[in-house]
Amino acid sequence: MKWFLLFLITSTQVHAWSYLYPDLITSQAYLFDNRIDTSTIPGKKLLRFANSTPNIGRGKLELRGGNIREDNNIEVYQRIYATNGLHTSRLAGIFEYHPEHEHTHFNDYAKYRLRQIVGLSGLGQVIAESEKISFCIRDSSIYNFRLSHFRPWAKYKTCGTGVQGISVGWMDVYGKELPGQWIDVTSLPTGRYWLESIVDPDNRIKESNEANNTARIQVFIP
């Protein structure tokens, strides 16, 4: 009986750990920082807007570069840490060098859409969208210092091919004047629309919650 109880306690201790997954969301507040741009592309009307992707999970988002592919892009592996100090890795996508930004981005990190408003606030069909947006993923600013695994210093500061990420309670911020931070609205009639931003639209990143990646606001296109 003593041996059985010892085995039971030991077995329980061995398995008393869990993975610390990140949880990415889109900050609705940053979408309100928007404007109409008619000068960047002659003859085009662009809706420019800021975007932010906080990490509210129990674990940090950490992406590490791996093998170089034939197209010179780099395989990206998400490293997921556990409460016992160990970690596991999984293939998540690719890093690609973006000359406009002069640093390396994680591809397909976000997607921007305009949708019709049905009635007063109903969600209608998509009528305009951007290409999937790549980000240089880093700790840009603090989002919520009250989260249990928050640390008050930025761990991920650069946009190299080695490591990128977002710490718990931090967020990656993209200003509205950066390349790619727009949707072409040239052909749209005057009116109100939903502006929608989705982080990790293809679920390339393993998260604790995949259902909270979208934020949207109403905007007026003159």
N, CA and C atoms as a LAMMPS dump frame, in Angstrom:
ITEM: TIMESTEP
0
ITEM: NUMBER OF ATOMS
666
ITEM: BOX BOUNDS ff ff ff
-5.0000000000000000e+02 5.0000000000000000e+02
-5.0000000000000000e+02 5.0000000000000000e+02
-5.0000000000000000e+02 5.0000000000000000e+02
ITEM: ATOMS id mol type element x y z
1 1 1 N 0.829 -1.205 0
2 1 2 C 0 0 0
3 1 3 C 0.864 1.256 0
4 2 1 N 1.949 1.272 0.834
5 2 2 C 2.831 2.44 0.851
6 2 3 C 3.45 2.655 -0.519
7 3 1 N 3.852 1.567 -1.184
8 3 2 C 4.467 1.687 -2.516
9 3 3 C 3.47 2.248 -3.514
10 4 1 N 2.204 1.825 -3.413
11 4 2 C 1.177 2.305 -4.325
12 4 3 C 0.925 3.799 -4.126
13 5 1 N 0.862 4.248 -2.851
14 5 2 C 0.65 5.669 -2.574
15 5 3 C 1.828 6.497 -3.064
16 6 1 N 3.046 5.992 -2.904
17 6 2 C 4.225 6.702 -3.38
18 6 3 C 4.201 6.829 -4.895
19 7 1 N 3.819 5.767 -5.581
20 7 2 C 3.715 5.795 -7.042
21 7 3 C 2.668 6.812 -7.498
22 8 1 N 1.527 6.842 -6.789
23 8 2 C 0.454 7.752 -7.15
24 8 3 C 0.891 9.196 -6.982
25 9 1 N 1.572 9.516 -5.874
26 9 2 C 2.044 10.887 -5.625
27 9 3 C 3.08 11.284 -6.659
28 10 1 N 4.029 10.367 -6.928
29 10 2 C 5.091 10.661 -7.897
30 10 3 C 4.519 10.874 -9.283
31 11 1 N 3.566 10.012 -9.675
32 11 2 C 2.949 10.131 -10.985
33 11 3 C 2.213 11.458 -11.126
34 12 1 N 1.523 11.874 -10.066
35 12 2 C 0.804 13.145 -10.098
36 12 3 C 1.765 14.311 -10.227
37 13 1 N 2.893 14.263 -9.502
38 13 2 C 3.874 15.334 -9.555
39 13 3 C 4.493 15.461 -10.944
40 14 1 N 4.749 14.319 -11.592
41 14 2 C 5.371 14.338 -12.917
42 14 3 C 4.485 15.055 -13.921
43 15 1 N 3.172 14.878 -13.803
44 15 2 C 2.253 15.437 -14.78
45 15 3 C 1.626 16.758 -14.33
46 16 1 N 2.066 17.331 -13.192
47 16 2 C 1.487 18.568 -12.683
48 16 3 C 2.15 19.781 -13.324
49 17 1 N 2.039 19.875 -14.65
50 17 2 C 2.569 21.033 -15.369
51 17 3 C 1.672 21.295 -16.569
52 18 1 N 1.814 22.441 -17.147
53 18 2 C 1.006 22.79 -18.312
54 18 3 C 1.787 23.752 -19.192
55 19 1 N 1.381 23.844 -20.454
56 19 2 C 2.004 24.795 -21.373
57 19 3 C 1.449 26.197 -21.133
58 20 1 N 2.301 27.188 -21.301
59 20 2 C 1.931 28.587 -21.138
60 20 3 C 1.739 29.198 -22.531
61 21 1 N 0.527 29.144 -23.02
62 21 2 C 0.255 29.617 -24.375
63 21 3 C 0.052 31.134 -24.389
64 22 1 N 0.445 31.786 -25.469
65 22 2 C 0.062 33.188 -25.64
66 22 3 C -1.407 33.291 -26.013
67 23 1 N -1.952 34.487 -25.935
68 23 2 C -3.315 34.755 -26.4
69 23 3 C -3.306 36.133 -27.051
70 24 1 N -3.312 36.154 -28.371
71 24 2 C -3.261 37.404 -29.118
72 24 3 C -4.655 37.954 -29.347
73 25 1 N -4.796 39.258 -29.185
74 25 2 C -6.042 39.935 -29.501
75 25 3 C -5.708 41.162 -30.351
76 26 1 N -6.721 41.774 -30.924
77 26 2 C -6.571 43.047 -31.621
78 26 3 C -7.159 44.144 -30.753
79 27 1 N -6.39 45.196 -30.515
80 27 2 C -6.864 46.303 -29.697
81 27 3 C -7.784 47.199 -30.519
82 28 1 N -9.026 47.282 -30.124
83 28 2 C -9.994 48.104 -30.845
84 28 3 C -9.603 49.574 -30.804
85 29 1 N -9.026 50.03 -29.696
86 29 2 C -8.744 51.454 -29.504
87 29 3 C -7.856 52.025 -30.59
88 30 1 N -6.882 51.263 -31.057
89 30 2 C -5.936 51.786 -32.042
90 30 3 C -6.579 51.982 -33.41
91 31 1 N -7.645 51.255 -33.703
92 31 2 C -8.315 51.409 -34.993
93 31 3 C -8.945 52.785 -35.14
94 32 1 N -9.251 53.447 -34.019
95 32 2 C -9.842 54.784 -34.086
96 32 3 C -8.842 55.831 -34.582
97 33 1 N -7.562 55.497 -34.576
98 33 2 C -6.548 56.395 -35.122
99 33 3 C -6.471 56.153 -36.627
100 34 1 N -7.322 56.843 -37.39
101 34 2 C -7.399 56.601 -38.83
102 34 3 C -7.593 57.914 -39.581
103 35 1 N -7.32 57.878 -40.884
104 35 2 C -7.513 59.061 -41.722
105 35 3 C -7.612 58.629 -43.186
106 36 1 N -8.131 59.515 -44.025
107 36 2 C -8.179 59.294 -45.463
108 36 3 C -6.912 59.87 -46.095
109 37 1 N -6.27 59.09 -46.96
110 37 2 C -5.018 59.475 -47.609
111 37 3 C -5.243 59.482 -49.124
112 38 1 N -5.038 60.649 -49.744
113 38 2 C -5.191 60.756 -51.2
114 38 3 C -3.883 61.136 -51.882
115 39 1 N -2.77 61.099 -51.167
116 39 2 C -1.503 61.554 -51.73
117 39 3 C -0.49 60.436 -51.96
118 40 1 N -0.565 59.343 -51.207
119 40 2 C 0.448 58.281 -51.331
120 40 3 C 0.433 57.648 -52.712
121 41 1 N -0.757 57.299 -53.212
122 41 2 C -0.915 56.708 -54.544
123 41 3 C -1.797 57.638 -55.358
124 42 1 N -1.25 58.328 -56.349
125 42 2 C -2.052 59.267 -57.144
126 42 3 C -3.306 58.609 -57.715
127 43 1 N -4.437 59.27 -57.541
128 43 2 C -5.694 58.757 -58.061
129 43 3 C -6.381 57.757 -57.156
130 44 1 N -5.768 57.439 -56.029
131 44 2 C -6.344 56.461 -55.105
132 44 3 C -6.722 57.132 -53.782
133 45 1 N -7.769 56.612 -53.183
134 45 2 C -8.187 57.041 -51.845
135 45 3 C -7.977 55.872 -50.885
136 46 1 N -7.14 56.085 -49.884
137 46 2 C -6.764 55.027 -48.946
138 46 3 C -7.278 55.367 -47.554
139 47 1 N -7.822 54.383 -46.884
140 47 2 C -8.155 54.512 -45.467
141 47 3 C -6.964 54.003 -44.668
142 48 1 N -6.262 54.896 -44.02
143 48 2 C -5.117 54.535 -43.185
144 48 3 C -5.552 54.41 -41.729
145 49 1 N -4.957 53.464 -41.011
146 49 2 C -5.332 53.265 -39.613
147 49 3 C -4.195 52.568 -38.869
148 50 1 N -4.147 52.797 -37.57
149 50 2 C -3.174 52.127 -36.717
150 50 3 C -3.71 50.756 -36.31
151 51 1 N -2.82 49.923 -35.806
152 51 2 C -3.212 48.576 -35.378
153 51 3 C -2.313 48.139 -34.23
154 52 1 N -2.87 47.38 -33.316
155 52 2 C -2.095 46.876 -32.18
156 52 3 C -2.552 45.471 -31.823
157 53 1 N -1.583 44.614 -31.485
158 53 2 C -1.888 43.22 -31.141
159 53 3 C -1.288 42.875 -29.781
160 54 1 N -2.064 43.021 -28.706
161 54 2 C -1.59 42.653 -27.376
162 54 3 C -1.568 41.135 -27.167
163 55 1 N -0.736 40.717 -26.226
164 55 2 C -0.695 39.326 -25.774
165 55 3 C -1.234 39.286 -24.351
166 56 1 N -2.424 38.699 -24.161
167 56 2 C -3.056 38.646 -22.844
168 56 3 C -3.026 37.232 -22.269
169 57 1 N -2.228 36.353 -22.84
170 57 2 C -2.191 34.967 -22.396
171 57 3 C -1.33 34.753 -21.165
172 58 1 N -1.149 33.486 -20.797
173 58 2 C -0.294 33.123 -19.664
174 58 3 C 1.164 32.997 -20.082
175 59 1 N 1.4 32.87 -21.391
176 59 2 C 2.762 32.675 -21.879
177 59 3 C 3.12 33.669 -22.964
178 60 1 N 4.404 33.86 -23.169
179 60 2 C 4.871 34.789 -24.198
180 60 3 C 4.739 34.163 -25.582
181 61 1 N 4.547 35.036 -26.568
182 61 2 C 4.651 34.614 -27.96
183 61 3 C 6.127 34.727 -28.344
184 62 1 N 6.719 33.617 -28.748
185 62 2 C 8.122 33.646 -29.16
186 62 3 C 8.279 32.894 -30.474
187 63 1 N 8.804 33.588 -31.488
188 63 2 C 9.024 33.03 -32.813
189 63 3 C 10.51 33.012 -33.105
190 64 1 N 11.029 31.862 -33.565
191 64 2 C 12.452 31.7 -33.813
192 64 3 C 12.695 31.236 -35.248
193 65 1 N 13.658 31.878 -35.898
194 65 2 C 14.012 31.502 -37.249
195 65 3 C 14.697 30.157 -37.302
196 66 1 N 14.468 29.424 -38.409
197 66 2 C 15.058 28.101 -38.587
198 66 3 C 15.774 27.983 -39.911
199 67 1 N 15.407 26.991 -40.698
200 67 2 C 16.076 26.715 -41.972
201 67 3 C 15.758 27.781 -43.021
202 68 1 N 16.73 28.058 -43.886
203 68 2 C 16.529 28.954 -45.016
204 68 3 C 15.973 28.144 -46.18
205 69 1 N 14.864 28.596 -46.742
206 69 2 C 14.222 27.887 -47.835
207 69 3 C 14.83 28.278 -49.18
208 70 1 N 14.407 27.594 -50.238
209 70 2 C 14.943 27.877 -51.569
210 70 3 C 14.607 29.294 -52.039
211 71 1 N 13.496 29.863 -51.551
212 71 2 C 13.129 31.227 -51.933
213 71 3 C 13.785 32.276 -51.035
214 72 1 N 14.727 31.844 -50.201
215 72 2 C 15.472 32.709 -49.271
216 72 3 C 14.657 33.191 -48.08
217 73 1 N 13.409 32.779 -47.979
218 73 2 C 12.66 33.034 -46.764
219 73 3 C 13.081 32.02 -45.697
220 74 1 N 12.756 32.32 -44.456
221 74 2 C 13.238 31.526 -43.332
222 74 3 C 12.07 30.879 -42.608
223 75 1 N 12.165 29.589 -42.377
224 75 2 C 11.133 28.904 -41.601
225 75 3 C 11.086 29.47 -40.184
226 76 1 N 9.866 29.598 -39.656
227 76 2 C 9.669 30.152 -38.318
228 76 3 C 9.039 29.099 -37.42
229 77 1 N 9.611 28.953 -36.234
230 77 2 C 9.093 28.017 -35.252
231 77 3 C 8.619 28.772 -34.016
232 78 1 N 7.406 28.45 -33.578
233 78 2 C 6.89 29.013 -32.34
234 78 3 C 7.384 28.17 -31.177
235 79 1 N 8.054 28.813 -30.248
236 79 2 C 8.508 28.108 -29.044
237 79 3 C 7.482 28.336 -27.941
238 80 1 N 6.973 27.249 -27.381
239 80 2 C 5.962 27.302 -26.331
240 80 3 C 6.573 26.774 -25.04
241 81 1 N 6.587 27.598 -24.026
242 81 2 C 7.199 27.232 -22.753
243 81 3 C 6.167 26.575 -21.834
244 82 1 N 6.674 25.797 -20.875
245 82 2 C 5.816 25.094 -19.926
246 82 3 C 6.153 25.524 -18.505
247 83 1 N 5.255 25.226 -17.583
248 83 2 C 5.449 25.618 -16.189
249 83 3 C 6.595 24.864 -15.526
250 84 1 N 7.04 23.757 -16.126
251 84 2 C 8.167 23.004 -15.556
252 84 3 C 9.519 23.476 -16.092
253 85 1 N 9.525 24.564 -16.869
254 85 2 C 10.768 25.111 -17.384
255 85 3 C 11.183 24.587 -18.741
256 86 1 N 10.519 23.557 -19.246
257 86 2 C 10.846 23.003 -20.555
258 86 3 C 10.045 23.737 -21.64
259 87 1 N 10.271 23.36 -22.891
260 87 2 C 9.547 23.982 -23.988
261 87 3 C 9.418 23.013 -25.148
262 88 1 N 8.514 23.349 -26.052
263 88 2 C 8.351 22.603 -27.297
264 88 3 C 8.294 23.608 -28.437
265 89 1 N 8.542 23.159 -29.66
266 89 2 C 8.526 24.049 -30.821
267 89 3 C 7.665 23.457 -31.922
268 90 1 N 7.061 24.332 -32.71
269 90 2 C 6.206 23.911 -33.808
270 90 3 C 6.382 24.895 -34.965
271 91 1 N 6.282 24.379 -36.203
272 91 2 C 6.403 25.217 -37.382
273 91 3 C 5.187 26.145 -37.469
274 92 1 N 5.441 27.46 -37.651
275 92 2 C 4.353 28.429 -37.628
276 92 3 C 4.256 29.277 -38.89
277 93 1 N 5.302 29.322 -39.716
278 93 2 C 5.234 30.177 -40.909
279 93 3 C 6.616 30.53 -41.394
280 94 1 N 6.747 31.737 -41.953
281 94 2 C 8.05 32.152 -42.486
282 94 3 C 8.352 33.602 -42.114
283 95 1 N 9.655 33.893 -42.007
284 95 2 C 10.174 35.257 -41.939
285 95 3 C 10.566 35.674 -43.353
286 96 1 N 10.261 36.929 -43.685
287 96 2 C 10.643 37.479 -44.981
288 96 3 C 11.162 38.892 -44.781
289 97 1 N 12.249 39.23 -45.484
290 97 2 C 12.796 40.578 -45.386
291 97 3 C 11.94 41.543 -46.196
292 98 1 N 11.534 42.657 -45.578
293 98 2 C 10.708 43.652 -46.245
294 98 3 C 11.514 44.933 -46.429
295 99 1 N 11.907 45.248 -47.667
296 99 2 C 12.758 46.417 -47.908
297 99 3 C 12.096 47.738 -47.542
298 100 1 N 10.749 47.825 -47.614
299 100 2 C 10.08 49.074 -47.244
300 100 3 C 10.311 49.408 -45.773
301 101 1 N 10.313 48.389 -44.937
302 101 2 C 10.514 48.584 -43.497
303 101 3 C 11.975 48.406 -43.084
304 102 1 N 12.759 47.789 -43.958
305 102 2 C 14.18 47.527 -43.702
306 102 3 C 14.396 46.601 -42.513
307 103 1 N 13.505 45.64 -42.343
308 103 2 C 13.731 44.579 -41.368
309 103 3 C 12.864 43.367 -41.712
310 104 1 N 13.001 42.318 -40.926
311 104 2 C 12.373 41.037 -41.226
312 104 3 C 10.996 40.937 -40.578
313 105 1 N 10.027 40.433 -41.334
314 105 2 C 8.647 40.313 -40.87
315 105 3 C 8.207 38.854 -40.816
316 106 1 N 7.253 38.605 -39.923
317 106 2 C 6.536 37.325 -39.9
318 106 3 C 5.322 37.474 -40.801
319 107 1 N 5.244 36.658 -41.836
320 107 2 C 4.206 36.818 -42.859
321 107 3 C 2.821 36.399 -42.376
322 108 1 N 1.803 37.028 -42.977
323 108 2 C 0.389 36.692 -42.737
324 108 3 C -0.014 36.858 -41.273
325 109 1 N 0.5 37.893 -40.649
326 109 2 C 0.233 38.092 -39.221
327 109 3 C -1.118 38.759 -38.969
328 110 1 N -1.591 39.572 -39.921
329 110 2 C -2.859 40.28 -39.726
330 110 3 C -3.584 40.418 -41.057
331 111 1 N -4.871 40.686 -40.957
332 111 2 C -5.694 40.913 -42.149
333 111 3 C -6.656 42.044 -41.835
334 112 1 N -6.823 42.97 -42.808
335 112 2 C -7.696 44.129 -42.642
336 112 3 C -8.838 44.066 -43.649
337 113 1 N -10.05 44.388 -43.183
338 113 2 C -11.233 44.323 -44.034
339 113 3 C -12.165 45.504 -43.785
340 114 1 N -12.932 45.857 -44.806
341 114 2 C -14.096 46.727 -44.661
342 114 3 C -15.334 45.9 -44.958
343 115 1 N -16.356 46.041 -44.11
344 115 2 C -17.586 45.295 -44.286
345 115 3 C -18.77 46.243 -44.276
346 116 1 N -19.825 45.838 -44.933
347 116 2 C -21.052 46.616 -44.912
348 116 3 C -21.684 46.595 -43.526
349 117 1 N -22.417 47.656 -43.207
350 117 2 C -23.212 47.711 -41.987
351 117 3 C -24.657 47.413 -42.36
352 118 1 N -25.223 46.414 -41.75
353 118 2 C -26.603 46.017 -42.012
354 118 3 C -27.489 46.608 -40.922
355 119 1 N -28.473 47.425 -41.325
356 119 2 C -29.301 48.094 -40.336
357 119 3 C -28.49 49.11 -39.556
358 120 1 N -28.674 49.13 -38.231
359 120 2 C -27.935 50.077 -37.399
360 120 3 C -26.52 49.598 -37.086
361 121 1 N -26.368 48.308 -36.851
362 121 2 C -25.049 47.821 -36.444
363 121 3 C -24.799 46.368 -36.832
364 122 1 N -25.571 45.841 -37.765
365 122 2 C -25.372 44.459 -38.192
366 122 3 C -24.12 44.308 -39.04
367 123 1 N -23.579 43.117 -39.041
368 123 2 C -22.33 42.825 -39.748
369 123 3 C -22.65 42.283 -41.138
370 124 1 N -22.265 43.045 -42.17
371 124 2 C -22.535 42.644 -43.535
372 124 3 C -21.339 42.022 -44.216
373 125 1 N -21.411 41.89 -45.531
374 125 2 C -20.387 41.208 -46.297
375 125 3 C -19.122 42.061 -46.438
376 126 1 N -18.004 41.39 -46.725
377 126 2 C -16.732 42.064 -46.956
378 126 3 C -16.768 42.715 -48.335
379 127 1 N -16.441 44.005 -48.405
380 127 2 C -16.464 44.711 -49.687
381 127 3 C -15.092 45.254 -50.081
382 128 1 N -14.139 45.24 -49.184
383 128 2 C -12.767 45.646 -49.493
384 128 3 C -11.858 45.054 -48.434
385 129 1 N -10.637 44.736 -48.82
386 129 2 C -9.695 44.188 -47.857
387 129 3 C -8.272 44.405 -48.33
388 130 1 N -7.346 44.315 -47.388
389 130 2 C -5.929 44.395 -47.699
390 130 3 C -5.398 42.995 -47.96
391 131 1 N -4.184 42.942 -48.452
392 131 2 C -3.483 41.667 -48.454
393 131 3 C -3.193 41.297 -46.999
394 132 1 N -2.91 40.037 -46.753
395 132 2 C -2.507 39.663 -45.402
396 132 3 C -1.231 40.414 -45.039
397 133 1 N -1.234 40.987 -43.859
398 133 2 C -0.169 41.889 -43.451
399 133 3 C 0.88 41.15 -42.622
400 134 1 N 2.151 41.44 -42.906
401 134 2 C 3.245 40.873 -42.12
402 134 3 C 3.728 41.916 -41.12
403 135 1 N 4.189 41.46 -39.997
404 135 2 C 4.618 42.344 -38.916
405 135 3 C 6.036 42.004 -38.481
406 136 1 N 6.751 43.031 -38.082
407 136 2 C 7.929 42.867 -37.228
408 136 3 C 7.384 42.789 -35.81
409 137 1 N 7.439 41.614 -35.206
410 137 2 C 6.746 41.367 -33.939
411 137 3 C 7.692 41.634 -32.77
412 138 1 N 7.308 42.569 -31.911
413 138 2 C 8.166 42.932 -30.782
414 138 3 C 7.328 43.566 -29.673
415 139 1 N 7.968 43.782 -28.529
416 139 2 C 7.338 44.468 -27.398
417 139 3 C 7.411 45.976 -27.637
418 140 1 N 6.36 46.537 -28.223
419 140 2 C 6.354 47.972 -28.526
420 140 3 C 5.939 48.811 -27.33
421 141 1 N 4.926 48.332 -26.59
422 141 2 C 4.371 49.126 -25.501
423 141 3 C 3.651 48.202 -24.523
424 142 1 N 3.506 48.67 -23.282
425 142 2 C 2.782 47.897 -22.267
426 142 3 C 1.279 48.02 -22.511
427 143 1 N 0.576 46.893 -22.41
428 143 2 C -0.872 46.862 -22.589
429 143 3 C -1.595 46.671 -21.257
430 144 1 N -1.168 45.697 -20.457
431 144 2 C -1.833 45.409 -19.185
432 144 3 C -0.813 44.843 -18.2
433 145 1 N -0.404 45.672 -17.237
434 145 2 C 0.618 45.245 -16.273
435 145 3 C 0.028 44.412 -15.138
436 146 1 N -1.279 44.213 -15.133
437 146 2 C -1.916 43.443 -14.065
438 146 3 C -1.98 41.937 -14.361
439 147 1 N -1.616 41.529 -15.551
440 147 2 C -1.661 40.107 -15.886
441 147 3 C -0.619 39.342 -15.066
442 148 1 N -0.946 38.107 -14.732
443 148 2 C -0.165 37.367 -13.728
444 148 3 C 1.278 37.1 -14.149
445 149 1 N 1.536 36.941 -15.44
446 149 2 C 2.894 36.635 -15.893
447 149 3 C 3.571 37.844 -16.536
448 150 1 N 3.059 39.041 -16.251
449 150 2 C 3.648 40.273 -16.8
450 150 3 C 5.016 40.544 -16.187
451 151 1 N 5.939 41.02 -17.029
452 151 2 C 7.254 41.482 -16.577
453 151 3 C 7.447 42.909 -17.086
454 152 1 N 7.941 43.836 -16.241
455 152 2 C 7.964 45.256 -16.609
456 152 3 C 9.138 45.665 -17.486
457 153 1 N 9.701 44.766 -18.23
458 153 2 C 10.767 45.117 -19.161
459 153 3 C 10.512 44.419 -20.492
460 154 1 N 10.89 45.087 -21.558
461 154 2 C 10.687 44.538 -22.899
462 154 3 C 11.732 43.469 -23.181
463 155 1 N 11.279 42.26 -23.495
464 155 2 C 12.182 41.163 -23.82
465 155 3 C 12.503 41.135 -25.311
466 156 1 N 11.496 41.396 -26.14
467 156 2 C 11.651 41.297 -27.597
468 156 3 C 11.712 42.713 -28.17
469 157 1 N 12.887 43.116 -28.617
470 157 2 C 13.114 44.502 -29.011
471 157 3 C 13.509 44.671 -30.472
472 158 1 N 13.937 43.608 -31.146
473 158 2 C 14.482 43.733 -32.493
474 158 3 C 13.66 42.919 -33.492
475 159 1 N 13.972 43.118 -34.766
476 159 2 C 13.228 42.455 -35.84
477 159 3 C 14.158 41.626 -36.704
478 160 1 N 15.012 40.85 -36.082
479 160 2 C 15.935 40.021 -36.831
480 160 3 C 15.336 38.675 -37.177
481 161 1 N 16.145 37.834 -37.772
482 161 2 C 15.707 36.493 -38.163
483 161 3 C 15.857 35.487 -37.03
484 162 1 N 16.454 35.914 -35.93
485 162 2 C 16.662 35 -34.818
486 162 3 C 15.424 34.808 -33.979
487 163 1 N 15.019 35.849 -33.244
488 163 2 C 13.894 35.748 -32.323
489 163 3 C 13.041 37.008 -32.417
490 164 1 N 11.734 36.83 -32.514
491 164 2 C 10.76 37.904 -32.385
492 164 3 C 9.668 37.438 -31.428
493 165 1 N 8.914 38.374 -30.872
494 165 2 C 7.853 37.935 -29.977
495 165 3 C 7.16 39.064 -29.255
496 166 1 N 6.173 38.697 -28.435
497 166 2 C 5.441 39.638 -27.586
498 166 3 C 5.322 39.019 -26.198
499 167 1 N 5.803 39.726 -25.209
500 167 2 C 5.723 39.256 -23.828
501 167 3 C 4.296 39.389 -23.298
502 168 1 N 4.005 38.696 -22.224
503 168 2 C 2.69 38.776 -21.589
504 168 3 C 2.445 40.212 -21.107
505 169 1 N 1.294 40.757 -21.458
506 169 2 C 0.946 42.106 -21.033
507 169 3 C 1.503 43.207 -21.911
508 170 1 N 2.26 42.845 -22.932
509 170 2 C 2.807 43.813 -23.884
510 170 3 C 2.03 43.731 -25.195
511 171 1 N 2.289 44.7 -26.087
512 171 2 C 1.63 44.689 -27.385
513 171 3 C 2.58 45.203 -28.458
514 172 1 N 2.317 44.757 -29.671
515 172 2 C 3.03 45.248 -30.847
516 172 3 C 2.131 46.284 -31.519
517 173 1 N 2.677 47.468 -31.79
518 173 2 C 1.897 48.582 -32.318
519 173 3 C 2.43 48.971 -33.69
520 174 1 N 1.522 49.163 -34.639
521 174 2 C 1.86 49.663 -35.971
522 174 3 C 1.096 50.967 -36.214
523 175 1 N 1.836 52.047 -36.47
524 175 2 C 1.214 53.334 -36.724
525 175 3 C 0.568 53.393 -38.094
526 176 1 N -0.365 54.315 -38.259
527 176 2 C -1.142 54.395 -39.5
528 176 3 C -0.331 54.884 -40.689
529 177 1 N 0.831 55.482 -40.461
530 177 2 C 1.627 55.988 -41.575
531 177 3 C 2.593 54.936 -42.138
532 178 1 N 2.667 53.773 -41.542
533 178 2 C 3.58 52.738 -42.031
534 178 3 C 3.064 52.126 -43.332
535 179 1 N 3.976 51.624 -44.17
536 179 2 C 3.548 50.944 -45.406
537 179 3 C 2.625 49.767 -45.094
538 180 1 N 1.566 49.644 -45.891
539 180 2 C 0.638 48.532 -45.737
540 180 3 C -0.489 48.772 -44.758
541 181 1 N -0.438 49.892 -44.014
542 181 2 C -1.479 50.154 -43.012
543 181 3 C -2.653 50.904 -43.645
544 182 1 N -3.245 50.305 -44.662
545 182 2 C -4.353 50.947 -45.337
546 182 3 C -5.175 49.928 -46.12
547 183 1 N -6.392 50.38 -46.453
548 183 2 C -7.277 49.665 -47.366
549 183 3 C -7.665 50.647 -48.462
550 184 1 N -7.637 50.2 -49.702
551 184 2 C -8.031 51.028 -50.842
552 184 3 C -9.557 51.161 -50.863
553 185 1 N -10.05 52.399 -50.69
554 185 2 C -11.49 52.636 -50.649
555 185 3 C -11.927 53.545 -51.806
556 186 1 N -11.103 53.615 -52.854
557 186 2 C -11.354 54.531 -53.97
558 186 3 C -12.741 54.341 -54.578
559 187 1 N -13.151 53.109 -54.757
560 187 2 C -14.398 52.83 -55.485
561 187 3 C -15.623 52.737 -54.587
562 188 1 N -15.46 52.934 -53.288
563 188 2 C -16.598 52.762 -52.386
564 188 3 C -17.457 54.018 -52.326
565 189 1 N -18.773 53.872 -52.305
566 189 2 C -19.646 55.039 -52.138
567 189 3 C -19.539 55.618 -50.73
568 190 1 N -19.869 56.898 -50.621
569 190 2 C -19.864 57.557 -49.322
570 190 3 C -20.779 56.826 -48.346
571 191 1 N -20.297 56.674 -47.11
572 191 2 C -21.13 56.013 -46.116
573 191 3 C -20.322 55.461 -44.965
574 192 1 N -21.024 54.772 -44.086
575 192 2 C -20.39 54.163 -42.918
576 192 3 C -20.149 52.675 -43.18
577 193 1 N -19.038 52.181 -42.621
578 193 2 C -18.636 50.794 -42.819
579 193 3 C -18.013 50.27 -41.53
580 194 1 N -17.94 48.939 -41.455
581 194 2 C -17.147 48.314 -40.401
582 194 3 C -15.696 48.203 -40.867
583 195 1 N -14.761 48.711 -40.056
584 195 2 C -13.342 48.457 -40.248
585 195 3 C -12.963 47.311 -39.32
586 196 1 N -12.418 46.253 -39.89
587 196 2 C -12.162 45.016 -39.14
588 196 3 C -10.691 44.633 -39.252
589 197 1 N -10.101 44.292 -38.132
590 197 2 C -8.719 43.823 -38.1
591 197 3 C -8.66 42.464 -37.406
592 198 1 N -7.952 41.521 -38.027
593 198 2 C -7.836 40.162 -37.493
594 198 3 C -6.358 39.831 -37.321
595 199 1 N -5.963 39.465 -36.127
596 199 2 C -4.598 39.01 -35.904
597 199 3 C -4.535 37.501 -36.101
598 200 1 N -3.474 37.028 -36.727
599 200 2 C -3.274 35.608 -37.009
600 200 3 C -4.503 34.989 -37.678
601 201 1 N -4.903 35.497 -38.848
602 201 2 C -6.152 35.047 -39.48
603 201 3 C -6.154 33.576 -39.877
604 202 1 N -4.984 32.983 -40.123
605 202 2 C -4.911 31.581 -40.528
606 202 3 C -4.574 30.65 -39.369
607 203 1 N -4.561 31.193 -38.147
608 203 2 C -4.253 30.399 -36.949
609 203 3 C -2.909 29.673 -37.081
610 204 1 N -1.924 30.385 -37.59
611 204 2 C -0.578 29.813 -37.665
612 204 3 C 0.059 29.699 -36.281
613 205 1 N -0.344 30.576 -35.377
614 205 2 C 0.202 30.623 -34.023
615 205 3 C -0.717 29.857 -33.084
616 206 1 N -0.139 29.021 -32.256
617 206 2 C -0.902 28.268 -31.26
618 206 3 C -1.193 29.177 -30.077
619 207 1 N -2.492 29.345 -29.778
620 207 2 C -2.913 30.229 -28.701
621 207 3 C -3.837 29.494 -27.731
622 208 1 N -4.033 30.1 -26.568
623 208 2 C -4.98 29.534 -25.605
624 208 3 C -6.416 29.82 -26.005
625 209 1 N -6.625 30.869 -26.806
626 209 2 C -7.979 31.227 -27.258
627 209 3 C -7.89 31.72 -28.697
628 210 1 N -8.482 30.994 -29.616
629 210 2 C -8.45 31.364 -31.034
630 210 3 C -9.686 32.169 -31.443
631 211 1 N -10.589 32.445 -30.509
632 211 2 C -11.867 33.055 -30.852
633 211 3 C -11.925 34.56 -30.579
634 212 1 N -10.816 35.158 -30.13
635 212 2 C -10.854 36.571 -29.751
636 212 3 C -9.845 37.406 -30.547
637 213 1 N -9.575 37.01 -31.8
638 213 2 C -8.53 37.665 -32.591
639 213 3 C -9.022 38.862 -33.396
640 214 1 N -10.318 39.125 -33.397
641 214 2 C -10.891 40.145 -34.27
642 214 3 C -11.417 41.336 -33.473
643 215 1 N -11.161 42.53 -34.001
644 215 2 C -11.767 43.753 -33.468
645 215 3 C -12.289 44.574 -34.642
646 216 1 N -13.33 45.366 -34.414
647 216 2 C -13.861 46.203 -35.482
648 216 3 C -14.491 47.466 -34.902
649 217 1 N -14.487 48.518 -35.722
650 217 2 C -15.145 49.774 -35.376
651 217 3 C -15.898 50.267 -36.617
652 218 1 N -16.813 51.2 -36.428
653 218 2 C -17.479 51.83 -37.555
654 218 3 C -16.682 53.055 -37.996
655 219 1 N -16.519 53.216 -39.311
656 219 2 C -15.822 54.363 -39.872
657 219 3 C -16.685 54.987 -40.97
658 220 1 N -16.438 56.265 -41.219
659 220 2 C -17.151 56.97 -42.271
660 220 3 C -16.206 57.24 -43.421
661 221 1 N -16.572 56.8 -44.623
662 221 2 C -15.78 57.053 -45.819
663 221 3 C -16.413 58.217 -46.566
664 222 1 N -15.722 59.364 -46.665
665 222 2 C -16.325 60.528 -47.299
666 222 3 C -16.295 60.414 -48.813
